[in-house]
Amino acid sequence: MDNLAPPELQQVRLYLQQIYPLETAILSATDNLDTDQAAVWRHNRQEVQDRMGLFNRWRLQLCQFLGTPPGPGLQVPNNRIII
C-alpha cells in the first residue's frame, strides 16, 4: 500500500467504500431470517447468500486490482475424494 500512486490509492478507497456497507448489510440481513412472508412482503430466502456473494465479489476485485492472491476466506474450497 505504501507504494501505490495517488490514483491507485483513490481506487482502493473506492473499493473499500463499496465493501464496508456490503459487509454490514450481511449482518443486518439476519434480522429477517425468522419471517418468510408478511402480508404482501415475501422474504428472499437467498438474501444472506446473495449479499455474501456480492461482498466477496468486491473483495476479489480489490485483490485483483492490488495484484495479490485472495486469502483463505475467499478461495473456493476444493472438493476432494480420498479413497
C-alpha positions in Angstrom: 0.0 0.0 0.0 2.9 2.3 0.7 4.0 2.1 -3.0 0.6 2.9 -4.6 0.3 6.0 -6.7 -2.3 8.6 -5.6 -4.8 7.5 -8.3 -4.3 3.9 -7.2 -5.0 4.8 -3.6 -8.1 6.6 -4.7 -9.3 3.4 -6.4 -8.6 1.4 -3.3 -10.6 3.9 -1.3 -13.5 3.5 -3.8 -13.4 -0.3 -3.4 -13.4 0.0 0.4 -16.3 2.4 0.3 -18.3 -0.2 -1.5 -17.1 -3.2 0.6 -17.9 -1.8 4.1 -21.6 -1.2 3.6 -21.9 -4.7 1.9 -20.3 -6.3 5.0 -22.6 -4.5 7.4 -25.7 -5.4 5.3 -24.9 -9.1 5.7 -25.1 -8.7 9.4 -28.4 -6.9 9.3 -29.9 -9.4 6.8 -30.1 -11.9 9.5 -32.8 -9.8 11.2 -35.3 -11.1 8.6 -34.5 -14.8 8.8 -37.4 -15.6 11.1 -40.1 -14.3 8.7 -40.8 -15.9 5.3 -43.9 -13.9 4.4 -45.8 -11.0 6.0 -48.8 -9.6 4.1 -47.5 -8.9 0.5 -43.9 -8.9 1.6 -42.0 -12.1 0.9 -38.6 -12.8 2.3 -35.8 -13.6 -0.1 -34.5 -16.9 1.2 -31.2 -16.4 -0.6 -30.7 -12.9 0.8 -27.7 -13.7 3.0 -26.1 -15.8 0.3 -26.7 -13.1 -2.3 -25.2 -10.5 0.0 -22.2 -12.7 0.8 -21.7 -13.3 -3.0 -21.7 -9.6 -3.7 -19.4 -8.8 -0.8 -17.0 -11.5 -1.9 -17.1 -10.3 -5.5 -16.0 -6.8 -4.4 -13.3 -8.2 -2.2 -12.0 -10.3 -5.1 -11.9 -7.3 -7.4 -9.9 -5.4 -4.8 -7.4 -8.3 -4.6 -7.2 -8.4 -8.4 -6.6 -4.7 -8.5 -3.8 -4.9 -6.0 -2.3 -7.9 -7.7 -2.5 -10.1 -4.6 -3.9 -13.5 -4.3 -7.1 -13.8 -2.2 -6.8 -15.2 1.3 -8.3 -18.4 2.5 -11.6 -16.8 3.2 -12.1 -16.0 -0.5 -10.8 -19.2 -2.0 -13.3 -21.8 -3.3 -12.8 -25.0 -1.4 -11.6 -27.9 -3.4 -13.8 -30.9 -3.5 -11.5 -33.9 -2.9 -12.4 -37.5 -2.5 -10.0 -39.6 -0.6 -10.2 -43.3 -1.1 
